[in-house]
């Protein structure tokens, strides 16, 4: 018998006074917009799927 979920409650806490994560080990982009970089990667994946 399958289980059906009719409602899903998600609770988050936001701290407005906290500083953003500044992890020195995190990869940094080359001055490009992170959104544009993500779009480029998605387009590359789509092109690879078309080749198959």
Biopython code that builds the backbone (N, CA, C, O; Angstrom):
import numpy as np
from Bio.PDB.StructureBuilder import StructureBuilder

atoms = [
    (1, "UNK", "N", (0.849, -1.169, 0.000)),
    (1, "UNK", "CA", (0.000, 0.000, 0.000)),
    (1, "UNK", "C", (0.901, 1.242, 0.000)),
    (1, "UNK", "O", (1.713, 1.405, 0.911)),
    (2, "UNK", "N", (0.772, 2.120, -1.006)),
    (2, "UNK", "CA", (1.613, 3.320, -1.064)),
    (2, "UNK", "C", (1.177, 4.353, -0.029)),
    (2, "UNK", "O", (0.014, 4.410, 0.372)),
    (3, "UNK", "N", (2.130, 5.154, 0.383)),
    (3, "UNK", "CA", (1.867, 6.233, 1.335)),
    (3, "UNK", "C", (1.769, 7.534, 0.557)),
    (3, "UNK", "O", (2.623, 7.828, -0.279)),
    (4, "UNK", "N", (0.742, 8.305, 0.827)),
    (4, "UNK", "CA", (0.542, 9.580, 0.146)),
    (4, "UNK", "C", (0.743, 10.722, 1.137)),
    (4, "UNK", "O", (0.114, 10.745, 2.194)),
    (5, "UNK", "N", (1.610, 11.662, 0.804)),
    (5, "UNK", "CA", (1.858, 12.822, 1.650)),
    (5, "UNK", "C", (0.993, 13.964, 1.142)),
    (5, "UNK", "O", (1.137, 14.401, 0.000)),
    (6, "UNK", "N", (0.096, 14.444, 1.991)),
    (6, "UNK", "CA", (-0.816, 15.496, 1.568)),
    (6, "UNK", "C", (-0.315, 16.878, 1.950)),
    (6, "UNK", "O", (-0.646, 17.857, 1.282)),
    (7, "UNK", "N", (0.467, 16.978, 2.998)),
    (7, "UNK", "CA", (1.011, 18.263, 3.415)),
    (7, "UNK", "C", (2.466, 18.094, 3.808)),
    (7, "UNK", "O", (2.875, 17.059, 4.334)),
    (8, "UNK", "N", (3.229, 19.129, 3.541)),
    (8, "UNK", "CA", (4.632, 19.129, 3.918)),
    (8, "UNK", "C", (4.939, 20.488, 4.535)),
    (8, "UNK", "O", (4.760, 21.528, 3.901)),
    (9, "UNK", "N", (5.400, 20.463, 5.770)),
    (9, "UNK", "CA", (5.740, 21.706, 6.469)),
    (9, "UNK", "C", (7.252, 21.820, 6.544)),
    (9, "UNK", "O", (7.937, 20.895, 6.982)),
    (10, "UNK", "N", (7.763, 22.959, 6.114)),
    (10, "UNK", "CA", (9.195, 23.226, 6.162)),
    (10, "UNK", "C", (9.406, 24.453, 7.028)),
    (10, "UNK", "O", (8.772, 25.488, 6.819)),
    (11, "UNK", "N", (10.301, 24.334, 8.003)),
    (11, "UNK", "CA", (10.576, 25.443, 8.907)),
    (11, "UNK", "C", (12.052, 25.790, 8.828)),
    (11, "UNK", "O", (12.911, 24.915, 8.937)),
    (12, "UNK", "N", (12.345, 27.072, 8.640)),
    (12, "UNK", "CA", (13.736, 27.512, 8.602)),
    (12, "UNK", "C", (13.910, 28.688, 9.549)),
    (12, "UNK", "O", (12.955, 29.402, 9.857)),
    (13, "UNK", "N", (15.131, 28.878, 10.001)),
    (13, "UNK", "CA", (15.475, 30.028, 10.832)),
    (13, "UNK", "C", (16.491, 30.869, 10.078)),
    (13, "UNK", "O", (17.476, 30.354, 9.548)),
    (14, "UNK", "N", (16.236, 32.169, 10.038)),
    (14, "UNK", "CA", (17.133, 33.079, 9.334)),
    (14, "UNK", "C", (17.705, 34.055, 10.349)),
    (14, "UNK", "O", (16.968, 34.717, 11.080)),
    (15, "UNK", "N", (19.029, 34.135, 10.381)),
    (15, "UNK", "CA", (19.699, 35.094, 11.246)),
    (15, "UNK", "C", (20.185, 36.245, 10.389)),
    (15, "UNK", "O", (21.145, 36.094, 9.633)),
    (16, "UNK", "N", (19.534, 37.392, 10.496)),
    (16, "UNK", "CA", (19.886, 38.525, 9.656)),
    (16, "UNK", "C", (21.199, 39.169, 10.070)),
    (16, "UNK", "O", (21.851, 39.802, 9.241)),
    (17, "UNK", "N", (21.601, 39.029, 11.306)),
    (17, "UNK", "CA", (22.804, 39.667, 11.784)),
    (17, "UNK", "C", (24.067, 38.857, 11.544)),
    (17, "UNK", "O", (25.163, 39.343, 11.823)),
    (18, "UNK", "N", (23.949, 37.650, 11.042)),
    (18, "UNK", "CA", (25.128, 36.805, 10.853)),
    (18, "UNK", "C", (25.877, 37.185, 9.586)),
    (18, "UNK", "O", (25.302, 37.735, 8.647)),
    (19, "UNK", "N", (27.174, 36.881, 9.576)),
    (19, "UNK", "CA", (28.019, 37.160, 8.414)),
    (19, "UNK", "C", (27.926, 36.003, 7.428)),
    (19, "UNK", "O", (27.698, 34.869, 7.849)),
    (20, "UNK", "N", (28.095, 36.246, 6.137)),
    (20, "UNK", "CA", (28.077, 35.152, 5.157)),
    (20, "UNK", "C", (29.295, 34.247, 5.354)),
    (20, "UNK", "O", (30.322, 34.664, 5.889)),
    (21, "UNK", "N", (29.153, 33.017, 4.914)),
    (21, "UNK", "CA", (30.265, 32.054, 5.010)),
    (21, "UNK", "C", (31.435, 32.524, 4.174)),
    (21, "UNK", "O", (31.285, 32.795, 2.983)),
    (22, "UNK", "N", (32.586, 32.622, 4.784)),
    (22, "UNK", "CA", (33.786, 32.990, 4.038)),
    (22, "UNK", "C", (34.788, 31.859, 4.202)),
    (22, "UNK", "O", (35.768, 31.983, 4.936)),
    (23, "UNK", "N", (34.536, 30.772, 3.520)),
    (23, "UNK", "CA", (35.399, 29.594, 3.586)),
    (23, "UNK", "C", (36.581, 29.805, 2.648)),
    (23, "UNK", "O", (36.381, 29.919, 1.439)),
    (24, "UNK", "N", (37.810, 29.861, 3.166)),
    (24, "UNK", "CA", (38.952, 30.099, 2.285)),
    (24, "UNK", "C", (39.214, 28.950, 1.318)),
    (24, "UNK", "O", (39.885, 29.139, 0.304)),
    (25, "UNK", "N", (38.692, 27.763, 1.619)),
    (25, "UNK", "CA", (38.906, 26.606, 0.736)),
    (25, "UNK", "C", (37.875, 26.539, -0.383)),
    (25, "UNK", "O", (38.027, 25.748, -1.314)),
    (26, "UNK", "N", (36.830, 27.355, -0.308)),
    (26, "UNK", "CA", (35.781, 27.329, -1.322)),
    (26, "UNK", "C", (36.325, 27.837, -2.650)),
    (26, "UNK", "O", (37.087, 28.802, -2.675)),
    (27, "UNK", "N", (35.944, 27.201, -3.754)),
    (27, "UNK", "CA", (36.420, 27.654, -5.064)),
    (27, "UNK", "C", (35.839, 29.015, -5.405)),
    (27, "UNK", "O", (34.650, 29.261, -5.205)),
    (28, "UNK", "N", (36.668, 29.879, -5.911)),
    (28, "UNK", "CA", (36.227, 31.223, -6.288)),
    (28, "UNK", "C", (36.115, 31.313, -7.802)),
    (28, "UNK", "O", (36.925, 30.738, -8.530)),
    (29, "UNK", "N", (35.120, 32.030, -8.264)),
    (29, "UNK", "CA", (34.976, 32.201, -9.707)),
    (29, "UNK", "C", (35.999, 33.220, -10.191)),
    (29, "UNK", "O", (36.591, 33.943, -9.389)),
    (30, "UNK", "N", (36.201, 33.274, -11.486)),
    (30, "UNK", "CA", (37.215, 34.145, -12.080)),
    (30, "UNK", "C", (36.667, 35.536, -12.347)),
    (30, "UNK", "O", (36.940, 36.128, -13.390)),
    (31, "UNK", "N", (35.894, 36.056, -11.406)),
    (31, "UNK", "CA", (35.331, 37.386, -11.593)),
    (31, "UNK", "C", (34.034, 37.365, -12.377)),
    (31, "UNK", "O", (33.447, 38.420, -12.614)),
    (32, "UNK", "N", (33.571, 36.193, -12.787)),
    (32, "UNK", "CA", (32.333, 36.090, -13.550)),
    (32, "UNK", "C", (31.146, 36.055, -12.597)),
    (32, "UNK", "O", (31.292, 35.797, -11.402)),
    (33, "UNK", "N", (29.994, 36.313, -13.142)),
    (33, "UNK", "CA", (28.762, 36.212, -12.391)),
    (33, "UNK", "C", (28.492, 34.729, -12.106)),
    (33, "UNK", "O", (28.518, 33.928, -13.041)),
    (34, "UNK", "N", (28.235, 34.335, -10.858)),
    (34, "UNK", "CA", (28.001, 32.923, -10.556)),
    (34, "UNK", "C", (26.782, 32.360, -11.287)),
    (34, "UNK", "O", (26.767, 31.179, -11.635)),
    (35, "UNK", "N", (25.773, 33.177, -11.522)),
    (35, "UNK", "CA", (24.584, 32.706, -12.233)),
    (35, "UNK", "C", (24.932, 32.391, -13.680)),
    (35, "UNK", "O", (24.497, 31.371, -14.215)),
    (36, "UNK", "N", (25.709, 33.255, -14.313)),
    (36, "UNK", "CA", (26.110, 33.028, -15.699)),
    (36, "UNK", "C", (26.958, 31.767, -15.803)),
    (36, "UNK", "O", (26.837, 31.007, -16.764)),
    (37, "UNK", "N", (27.808, 31.551, -14.822)),
    (37, "UNK", "CA", (28.654, 30.358, -14.815)),
    (37, "UNK", "C", (27.798, 29.093, -14.702)),
    (37, "UNK", "O", (28.070, 28.089, -15.360)),
    (38, "UNK", "N", (26.776, 29.154, -13.870)),
    (38, "UNK", "CA", (25.866, 28.016, -13.703)),
    (38, "UNK", "C", (25.099, 27.747, -14.998)),
    (38, "UNK", "O", (24.939, 26.594, -15.399)),
    (39, "UNK", "N", (24.631, 28.800, -15.641)),
    (39, "UNK", "CA", (23.898, 28.650, -16.900)),
    (39, "UNK", "C", (24.782, 27.993, -17.953)),
    (39, "UNK", "O", (24.326, 27.126, -18.699)),
    (40, "UNK", "N", (26.045, 28.404, -18.014)),
    (40, "UNK", "CA", (26.979, 27.797, -18.979)),
    (40, "UNK", "C", (27.122, 26.300, -18.732)),
    (40, "UNK", "O", (27.114, 25.512, -19.677)),
    (41, "UNK", "N", (27.251, 25.906, -17.474)),
    (41, "UNK", "CA", (27.413, 24.497, -17.158)),
    (41, "UNK", "C", (26.163, 23.703, -17.523)),
    (41, "UNK", "O", (26.261, 22.585, -18.029)),
    (42, "UNK", "N", (24.987, 24.278, -17.265)),
    (42, "UNK", "CA", (23.740, 23.596, -17.610)),
    (42, "UNK", "C", (23.633, 23.423, -19.122)),
    (42, "UNK", "O", (23.227, 22.362, -19.596)),
    (43, "UNK", "N", (23.992, 24.454, -19.880)),
    (43, "UNK", "CA", (23.932, 24.361, -21.336)),
    (43, "UNK", "C", (24.899, 23.298, -21.860)),
    (43, "UNK", "O", (24.579, 22.595, -22.818)),
    (44, "UNK", "N", (26.072, 23.174, -21.245)),
    (44, "UNK", "CA", (27.023, 22.139, -21.650)),
    (44, "UNK", "C", (26.448, 20.750, -21.426)),
    (44, "UNK", "O", (26.619, 19.862, -22.261)),
    (45, "UNK", "N", (25.760, 20.559, -20.290)),
    (45, "UNK", "CA", (25.150, 19.253, -19.995)),
    (45, "UNK", "C", (24.063, 18.944, -21.016)),
    (45, "UNK", "O", (23.950, 17.809, -21.479)),
    (46, "UNK", "N", (23.267, 19.942, -21.367)),
    (46, "UNK", "CA", (22.202, 19.740, -22.355)),
    (46, "UNK", "C", (22.795, 19.370, -23.710)),
    (46, "UNK", "O", (22.277, 18.482, -24.387)),
    (47, "UNK", "N", (23.873, 20.036, -24.113)),
    (47, "UNK", "CA", (24.522, 19.735, -25.387)),
    (47, "UNK", "C", (25.062, 18.302, -25.388)),
    (47, "UNK", "O", (24.954, 17.602, -26.395)),
    (48, "UNK", "N", (25.643, 17.863, -24.268)),
    (48, "UNK", "CA", (26.159, 16.495, -24.181)),
    (48, "UNK", "C", (25.040, 15.478, -24.328)),
    (48, "UNK", "O", (25.224, 14.433, -24.951)),
    (49, "UNK", "N", (23.874, 15.781, -23.753)),
    (49, "UNK", "CA", (22.741, 14.852, -23.847)),
    (49, "UNK", "C", (22.222, 14.772, -25.281)),
    (49, "UNK", "O", (21.756, 13.717, -25.712)),
    (50, "UNK", "N", (22.300, 15.888, -26.028)),
    (50, "UNK", "CA", (21.852, 15.885, -27.416)),
    (50, "UNK", "C", (22.751, 15.028, -28.287)),
    (50, "UNK", "O", (22.289, 14.437, -29.263)),
    (51, "UNK", "N", (24.042, 14.955, -27.940)),
    (51, "UNK", "CA", (24.998, 14.193, -28.731)),
    (51, "UNK", "C", (24.739, 12.686, -28.641)),
    (51, "UNK", "O", (25.074, 11.941, -29.562)),
    (52, "UNK", "N", (24.159, 12.252, -27.561)),
    (52, "UNK", "CA", (23.936, 10.799, -27.355)),
    (52, "UNK", "C", (22.882, 10.246, -28.222)),
    (52, "UNK", "O", (22.593, 9.051, -28.156)),
]
sb = StructureBuilder()
sb.init_structure("model")
sb.init_model(0)
sb.init_chain("A")
sb.init_seg("    ")
for serial, (resi, resn, name, xyz) in enumerate(atoms, 1):
    if name == "N":
        sb.init_residue(resn, " ", resi, " ")
    sb.init_atom(name, np.array(xyz, "f"), 0.0, 1.0, " ", f" {name:<3s}", serial, name[0])
structure = sb.get_structure()
